Amino acid sequence: MSEIIFHHYPNSPFSEKVRLIFGFKKVAWKSVIIPAIMPKPNVVALTGGYRRTPVMQIGADIYCDTALIADVLERLAPAPSLYPTECAGLARTLAQWADSTLFWTMITHLFQPAGMKSALGNMTPEQIKAFGADRAAFRGNMPRMSLPEATGSLTEYLRRLENMLADGKPYLLGAQPCIADFSVYHSVWFLRSAPAVAEVLEVAPKLKEWAGRMEAFGHHEFDRMNAEQALEIARNSRAADTSHLPFVDFHGIAPGERVAIMPNDYGIDPVEGELVISTDNELAVRRTDPLAGEVVVHFPRVGFQLKKA
């Protein structure tokens, strides 16, 4: 197997979700630090336009969205599992809620002026302003909550998560951590990075203890790599053979047709290419870029839309 290359930046919540999965599974990885805001020319060369963070690269295969990245890591390192048999469906459903509803509620609470200054304290005022403008464009026409609504909802969500730990179990769904724990954790982690607004966590003392257990997994072993090295690896690699995968068609689109794939909620930047994978839970296109060469860009089916280009 080619080495795992992870494109991320330090204070990205979704990146922390995957970094902790590396630690949980004890998977070694290469770290490529990318810009927190646009432009991201080297990332876009790999993805074809997708700009969310993080992105995982294995040779010429580019994996987008942490839900799919977690599935790929599960295939590569099955034990310990992110999806225990007894709660796999519930774990995935709770993770999807945490990655969407919980995350955006937390972001609205945190990105009040005191919270932004606290979480992004290493940035200058001009950089913080640019970050805010970038994220506003990124969210596009997504519905927005007011700060009181977000704080009130977040407080209730934290109480519900606290209740899940009330019987003394160490993790949200049992004795072992699962994908739901990692998805909830990255929002709690980001809140803890902003002490000015993190007092909302005081309603959930058991959840704070749980967060300490999650943090202890760490990030395992990684080495630094620069973006040019990652692009060179993509150019000199061939994507994995996926011809054995069943083709599942919900759109009336055949393998090899030119399509566009994009998120269905925010950061709606279409990635165009030749459709090469359409399974129950994964979509992928083959595309060519002057910097990255021929790559295959993978997406989860849930949360993304597929259209003829």
Contacts in CASP RR format, 6 or more apart in sequence:
PFRMAT RR
TARGET T0000
AUTHOR 0000-0000-0000
METHOD contacts of the structure
MODEL  1
MSEIIFHHYPNSPFSEKVRLIFGFKKVAWKSVIIPAIMPKPNVVALTGGY
RRTPVMQIGADIYCDTALIADVLERLAPAPSLYPTECAGLARTLAQWADS
TLFWTMITHLFQPAGMKSALGNMTPEQIKAFGADRAAFRGNMPRMSLPEA
TGSLTEYLRRLENMLADGKPYLLGAQPCIADFSVYHSVWFLRSAPAVAEV
LEVAPKLKEWAGRMEAFGHHEFDRMNAEQALEIARNSRAADTSHLPFVDF
HGIAPGERVAIMPNDYGIDPVEGELVISTDNELAVRRTDPLAGEVVVHFP
RVGFQLKKA
1 58 0 8 1.000
1 76 0 8 1.000
2 58 0 8 1.000
2 59 0 8 1.000
2 233 0 8 1.000
2 237 0 8 1.000
3 28 0 8 1.000
3 29 0 8 1.000
3 30 0 8 1.000
3 58 0 8 1.000
4 27 0 8 1.000
4 28 0 8 1.000
4 29 0 8 1.000
4 30 0 8 1.000
4 56 0 8 1.000
4 57 0 8 1.000
4 58 0 8 1.000
4 76 0 8 1.000
5 29 0 8 1.000
5 30 0 8 1.000
5 32 0 8 1.000
5 56 0 8 1.000
5 57 0 8 1.000
5 58 0 8 1.000
5 59 0 8 1.000
5 225 0 8 1.000
5 230 0 8 1.000
5 233 0 8 1.000
6 15 0 8 1.000
6 18 0 8 1.000
6 19 0 8 1.000
6 22 0 8 1.000
6 29 0 8 1.000
6 30 0 8 1.000
6 31 0 8 1.000
6 32 0 8 1.000
6 54 0 8 1.000
6 55 0 8 1.000
6 56 0 8 1.000
6 57 0 8 1.000
6 222 0 8 1.000
7 32 0 8 1.000
7 34 0 8 1.000
7 43 0 8 1.000
7 46 0 8 1.000
7 53 0 8 1.000
7 54 0 8 1.000
7 55 0 8 1.000
7 56 0 8 1.000
7 57 0 8 1.000
7 227 0 8 1.000
7 230 0 8 1.000
8 15 0 8 1.000
8 18 0 8 1.000
8 19 0 8 1.000
8 31 0 8 1.000
8 32 0 8 1.000
8 33 0 8 1.000
8 34 0 8 1.000
8 53 0 8 1.000
8 54 0 8 1.000
8 55 0 8 1.000
9 15 0 8 1.000
9 33 0 8 1.000
9 34 0 8 1.000
9 35 0 8 1.000
9 36 0 8 1.000
9 53 0 8 1.000
10 33 0 8 1.000
11 36 0 8 1.000
11 119 0 8 1.000
11 120 0 8 1.000
11 190 0 8 1.000
11 193 0 8 1.000
12 36 0 8 1.000
12 53 0 8 1.000
12 54 0 8 1.000
13 103 0 8 1.000
13 186 0 8 1.000
13 187 0 8 1.000
13 189 0 8 1.000
13 190 0 8 1.000
14 52 0 8 1.000
14 53 0 8 1.000
14 54 0 8 1.000
14 66 0 8 1.000
14 99 0 8 1.000
14 186 0 8 1.000
15 53 0 8 1.000
15 54 0 8 1.000
16 185 0 8 1.000
16 186 0 8 1.000
16 189 0 8 1.000
16 190 0 8 1.000
17 66 0 8 1.000
17 182 0 8 1.000
17 183 0 8 1.000
17 185 0 8 1.000
17 186 0 8 1.000
18 54 0 8 1.000
18 56 0 8 1.000
18 66 0 8 1.000
18 69 0 8 1.000
18 70 0 8 1.000
18 73 0 8 1.000
19 218 0 8 1.000
19 219 0 8 1.000
20 182 0 8 1.000
20 185 0 8 1.000
20 186 0 8 1.000
20 214 0 8 1.000
20 215 0 8 1.000
20 217 0 8 1.000
20 218 0 8 1.000
20 219 0 8 1.000
21 27 0 8 1.000
21 70 0 8 1.000
21 73 0 8 1.000
21 82 0 8 1.000
21 182 0 8 1.000
22 28 0 8 1.000
22 29 0 8 1.000
22 73 0 8 1.000
22 219 0 8 1.000
22 220 0 8 1.000
22 222 0 8 1.000
23 217 0 8 1.000
23 218 0 8 1.000
23 219 0 8 1.000
23 220 0 8 1.000
24 80 0 8 1.000
24 82 0 8 1.000
24 177 0 8 1.000
24 182 0 8 1.000
24 217 0 8 1.000
25 73 0 8 1.000
25 77 0 8 1.000
25 79 0 8 1.000
25 80 0 8 1.000
25 220 0 8 1.000
26 77 0 8 1.000
26 220 0 8 1.000
27 73 0 8 1.000
27 76 0 8 1.000
27 77 0 8 1.000
27 220 0 8 1.000
28 220 0 8 1.000
28 221 0 8 1.000
28 222 0 8 1.000
29 220 0 8 1.000
29 221 0 8 1.000
29 222 0 8 1.000
30 222 0 8 1.000
30 223 0 8 1.000
30 224 0 8 1.000
30 225 0 8 1.000
30 230 0 8 1.000
31 222 0 8 1.000
31 223 0 8 1.000
31 224 0 8 1.000
31 225 0 8 1.000
32 225 0 8 1.000
32 226 0 8 1.000
32 227 0 8 1.000
32 229 0 8 1.000
32 230 0 8 1.000
33 224 0 8 1.000
34 40 0 8 1.000
34 42 0 8 1.000
34 43 0 8 1.000
34 53 0 8 1.000
34 227 0 8 1.000
36 53 0 8 1.000
36 131 0 8 1.000
36 134 0 8 1.000
37 130 0 8 1.000
37 131 0 8 1.000
37 134 0 8 1.000
37 135 0 8 1.000
38 51 0 8 1.000
38 134 0 8 1.000
40 51 0 8 1.000
41 291 0 8 1.000
42 227 0 8 1.000
42 228 0 8 1.000
42 230 0 8 1.000
42 231 0 8 1.000
42 291 0 8 1.000
43 51 0 8 1.000
43 55 0 8 1.000
43 227 0 8 1.000
44 50 0 8 1.000
44 51 0 8 1.000
45 231 0 8 1.000
45 289 0 8 1.000
45 290 0 8 1.000
45 291 0 8 1.000
45 292 0 8 1.000
46 55 0 8 1.000
46 57 0 8 1.000
46 62 0 8 1.000
46 230 0 8 1.000
46 231 0 8 1.000
46 234 0 8 1.000
46 289 0 8 1.000
46 292 0 8 1.000
46 295 0 8 1.000
46 297 0 8 1.000
47 55 0 8 1.000
47 62 0 8 1.000
47 64 0 8 1.000
47 271 0 8 1.000
47 297 0 8 1.000
48 271 0 8 1.000
48 272 0 8 1.000
48 287 0 8 1.000
48 289 0 8 1.000
48 297 0 8 1.000
49 269 0 8 1.000
49 270 0 8 1.000
49 271 0 8 1.000
50 64 0 8 1.000
50 262 0 8 1.000
50 269 0 8 1.000
50 271 0 8 1.000
50 297 0 8 1.000
50 299 0 8 1.000
51 138 0 8 1.000
51 267 0 8 1.000
51 269 0 8 1.000
52 64 0 8 1.000
52 65 0 8 1.000
52 263 0 8 1.000
52 267 0 8 1.000
54 66 0 8 1.000
54 69 0 8 1.000
55 62 0 8 1.000
55 63 0 8 1.000
55 64 0 8 1.000
56 62 0 8 1.000
56 63 0 8 1.000
56 69 0 8 1.000
56 72 0 8 1.000
57 63 0 8 1.000
57 230 0 8 1.000
57 233 0 8 1.000
57 234 0 8 1.000
58 72 0 8 1.000
58 240 0 8 1.000
59 233 0 8 1.000
59 234 0 8 1.000
59 237 0 8 1.000
59 239 0 8 1.000
60 234 0 8 1.000
60 237 0 8 1.000
60 238 0 8 1.000
60 239 0 8 1.000
60 292 0 8 1.000
60 293 0 8 1.000
60 294 0 8 1.000
60 295 0 8 1.000
60 296 0 8 1.000
61 239 0 8 1.000
61 240 0 8 1.000
61 295 0 8 1.000
61 296 0 8 1.000
61 298 0 8 1.000
62 234 0 8 1.000
62 295 0 8 1.000
62 296 0 8 1.000
62 297 0 8 1.000
62 298 0 8 1.000
63 69 0 8 1.000
63 72 0 8 1.000
63 298 0 8 1.000
64 297 0 8 1.000
64 298 0 8 1.000
64 299 0 8 1.000
65 263 0 8 1.000
65 299 0 8 1.000
65 300 0 8 1.000
65 303 0 8 1.000
65 304 0 8 1.000
66 99 0 8 1.000
66 183 0 8 1.000
67 95 0 8 1.000
67 96 0 8 1.000
67 99 0 8 1.000
67 300 0 8 1.000
67 302 0 8 1.000
68 282 0 8 1.000
68 298 0 8 1.000
68 299 0 8 1.000
68 300 0 8 1.000
70 82 0 8 1.000
70 179 0 8 1.000
70 182 0 8 1.000
71 281 0 8 1.000
71 282 0 8 1.000
71 300 0 8 1.000
72 298 0 8 1.000
73 82 0 8 1.000
74 81 0 8 1.000
74 82 0 8 1.000
74 83 0 8 1.000
80 176 0 8 1.000
80 177 0 8 1.000
81 178 0 8 1.000
82 91 0 8 1.000
82 178 0 8 1.000
82 179 0 8 1.000
82 182 0 8 1.000
83 89 0 8 1.000
83 91 0 8 1.000
83 92 0 8 1.000
83 178 0 8 1.000
83 179 0 8 1.000
84 91 0 8 1.000
84 173 0 8 1.000
84 176 0 8 1.000
84 178 0 8 1.000
87 173 0 8 1.000
87 174 0 8 1.000
87 178 0 8 1.000
88 178 0 8 1.000
90 173 0 8 1.000
90 180 0 8 1.000
91 173 0 8 1.000
91 178 0 8 1.000
91 179 0 8 1.000
91 180 0 8 1.000
92 179 0 8 1.000
92 180 0 8 1.000
94 172 0 8 1.000
94 173 0 8 1.000
94 180 0 8 1.000
94 183 0 8 1.000
94 184 0 8 1.000
95 179 0 8 1.000
95 180 0 8 1.000
95 182 0 8 1.000
95 183 0 8 1.000
95 184 0 8 1.000
96 183 0 8 1.000
96 302 0 8 1.000
98 180 0 8 1.000
98 183 0 8 1.000
98 184 0 8 1.000
98 187 0 8 1.000
99 183 0 8 1.000
100 265 0 8 1.000
101 157 0 8 1.000
102 154 0 8 1.000
102 157 0 8 1.000
102 184 0 8 1.000
102 187 0 8 1.000
103 186 0 8 1.000
103 187 0 8 1.000
104 142 0 8 1.000
104 145 0 8 1.000
105 145 0 8 1.000
105 150 0 8 1.000
105 153 0 8 1.000
105 154 0 8 1.000
105 157 0 8 1.000
106 150 0 8 1.000
106 154 0 8 1.000
106 187 0 8 1.000
106 190 0 8 1.000
106 191 0 8 1.000
107 190 0 8 1.000
108 144 0 8 1.000
108 145 0 8 1.000
108 147 0 8 1.000
108 149 0 8 1.000
108 150 0 8 1.000
109 147 0 8 1.000
109 150 0 8 1.000
109 151 0 8 1.000
109 154 0 8 1.000
109 191 0 8 1.000
109 197 0 8 1.000
109 200 0 8 1.000
110 116 0 8 1.000
110 119 0 8 1.000
110 190 0 8 1.000
110 191 0 8 1.000
110 194 0 8 1.000
110 197 0 8 1.000
111 132 0 8 1.000
111 135 0 8 1.000
112 147 0 8 1.000
112 197 0 8 1.000
114 196 0 8 1.000
114 197 0 8 1.000
115 194 0 8 1.000
115 196 0 8 1.000
115 197 0 8 1.000
116 128 0 8 1.000
116 131 0 8 1.000
116 132 0 8 1.000
116 194 0 8 1.000
117 128 0 8 1.000
117 196 0 8 1.000
118 193 0 8 1.000
118 194 0 8 1.000
118 195 0 8 1.000
118 196 0 8 1.000
118 197 0 8 1.000
119 190 0 8 1.000
119 193 0 8 1.000
119 194 0 8 1.000
120 127 0 8 1.000
120 128 0 8 1.000
120 131 0 8 1.000
121 128 0 8 1.000
123 131 0 8 1.000
138 266 0 8 1.000
138 267 0 8 1.000
139 266 0 8 1.000
139 267 0 8 1.000
140 266 0 8 1.000
140 267 0 8 1.000
140 268 0 8 1.000
142 265 0 8 1.000
142 266 0 8 1.000
145 153 0 8 1.000
151 200 0 8 1.000
154 200 0 8 1.000
155 200 0 8 1.000
155 203 0 8 1.000
158 200 0 8 1.000
158 201 0 8 1.000
158 203 0 8 1.000
158 204 0 8 1.000
158 207 0 8 1.000
159 203 0 8 1.000
159 204 0 8 1.000
161 172 0 8 1.000
161 184 0 8 1.000
161 204 0 8 1.000
161 207 0 8 1.000
162 203 0 8 1.000
162 204 0 8 1.000
162 205 0 8 1.000
162 206 0 8 1.000
162 207 0 8 1.000
164 172 0 8 1.000
164 173 0 8 1.000
165 172 0 8 1.000
165 206 0 8 1.000
165 207 0 8 1.000
165 210 0 8 1.000
166 206 0 8 1.000
168 206 0 8 1.000
169 175 0 8 1.000
170 210 0 8 1.000
170 213 0 8 1.000
171 177 0 8 1.000
171 178 0 8 1.000
171 181 0 8 1.000
171 210 0 8 1.000
171 213 0 8 1.000
172 178 0 8 1.000
172 180 0 8 1.000
172 181 0 8 1.000
172 184 0 8 1.000
172 210 0 8 1.000
173 180 0 8 1.000
173 181 0 8 1.000
177 214 0 8 1.000
177 217 0 8 1.000
181 210 0 8 1.000
181 214 0 8 1.000
182 214 0 8 1.000
185 211 0 8 1.000
185 214 0 8 1.000
188 201 0 8 1.000
188 207 0 8 1.000
188 211 0 8 1.000
189 211 0 8 1.000
189 215 0 8 1.000
191 197 0 8 1.000
191 198 0 8 1.000
191 200 0 8 1.000
191 201 0 8 1.000
192 198 0 8 1.000
192 201 0 8 1.000
192 211 0 8 1.000
201 207 0 8 1.000
201 208 0 8 1.000
231 291 0 8 1.000
231 292 0 8 1.000
234 292 0 8 1.000
234 293 0 8 1.000
234 295 0 8 1.000
235 291 0 8 1.000
235 292 0 8 1.000
235 293 0 8 1.000
238 294 0 8 1.000
239 286 0 8 1.000
239 294 0 8 1.000
239 295 0 8 1.000
239 296 0 8 1.000
240 296 0 8 1.000
242 276 0 8 1.000
242 277 0 8 1.000
242 284 0 8 1.000
242 296 0 8 1.000
245 277 0 8 1.000
245 279 0 8 1.000
246 279 0 8 1.000
247 255 0 8 1.000
247 278 0 8 1.000
247 279 0 8 1.000
248 278 0 8 1.000
248 279 0 8 1.000
248 280 0 8 1.000
249 278 0 8 1.000
251 306 0 8 1.000
251 307 0 8 1.000
253 259 0 8 1.000
253 275 0 8 1.000
253 278 0 8 1.000
253 306 0 8 1.000
253 308 0 8 1.000
254 275 0 8 1.000
255 275 0 8 1.000
255 276 0 8 1.000
255 278 0 8 1.000
256 274 0 8 1.000
256 275 0 8 1.000
256 276 0 8 1.000
257 274 0 8 1.000
257 275 0 8 1.000
257 308 0 8 1.000
258 272 0 8 1.000
258 273 0 8 1.000
258 274 0 8 1.000
258 275 0 8 1.000
258 308 0 8 1.000
258 309 0 8 1.000
259 272 0 8 1.000
259 273 0 8 1.000
259 274 0 8 1.000
259 275 0 8 1.000
259 285 0 8 1.000
259 306 0 8 1.000
259 307 0 8 1.000
259 308 0 8 1.000
259 309 0 8 1.000
260 270 0 8 1.000
260 271 0 8 1.000
260 272 0 8 1.000
260 273 0 8 1.000
260 306 0 8 1.000
260 307 0 8 1.000
260 308 0 8 1.000
260 309 0 8 1.000
261 270 0 8 1.000
261 271 0 8 1.000
261 283 0 8 1.000
261 285 0 8 1.000
261 297 0 8 1.000
261 299 0 8 1.000
261 304 0 8 1.000
261 305 0 8 1.000
261 306 0 8 1.000
261 307 0 8 1.000
262 268 0 8 1.000
262 269 0 8 1.000
262 270 0 8 1.000
262 271 0 8 1.000
262 304 0 8 1.000
262 305 0 8 1.000
263 303 0 8 1.000
263 304 0 8 1.000
263 305 0 8 1.000
264 303 0 8 1.000
264 304 0 8 1.000
264 305 0 8 1.000
265 303 0 8 1.000
270 307 0 8 1.000
271 285 0 8 1.000
271 287 0 8 1.000
271 297 0 8 1.000
271 299 0 8 1.000
272 285 0 8 1.000
272 287 0 8 1.000
272 309 0 8 1.000
273 285 0 8 1.000
273 286 0 8 1.000
273 287 0 8 1.000
273 309 0 8 1.000
274 285 0 8 1.000
274 286 0 8 1.000
274 287 0 8 1.000
275 283 0 8 1.000
275 284 0 8 1.000
275 285 0 8 1.000
275 306 0 8 1.000
276 284 0 8 1.000
276 285 0 8 1.000
276 286 0 8 1.000
276 296 0 8 1.000
277 283 0 8 1.000
277 284 0 8 1.000
277 296 0 8 1.000
277 298 0 8 1.000
278 306 0 8 1.000
279 301 0 8 1.000
280 301 0 8 1.000
281 300 0 8 1.000
281 301 0 8 1.000
281 302 0 8 1.000
282 298 0 8 1.000
282 299 0 8 1.000
282 300 0 8 1.000
282 301 0 8 1.000
283 298 0 8 1.000
283 299 0 8 1.000
283 300 0 8 1.000
283 301 0 8 1.000
283 304 0 8 1.000
283 306 0 8 1.000
284 296 0 8 1.000
284 297 0 8 1.000
284 298 0 8 1.000
284 299 0 8 1.000
285 296 0 8 1.000
285 297 0 8 1.000
286 294 0 8 1.000
286 295 0 8 1.000
286 296 0 8 1.000
287 294 0 8 1.000
287 295 0 8 1.000
287 296 0 8 1.000
287 297 0 8 1.000
288 294 0 8 1.000
288 295 0 8 1.000
289 295 0 8 1.000
END
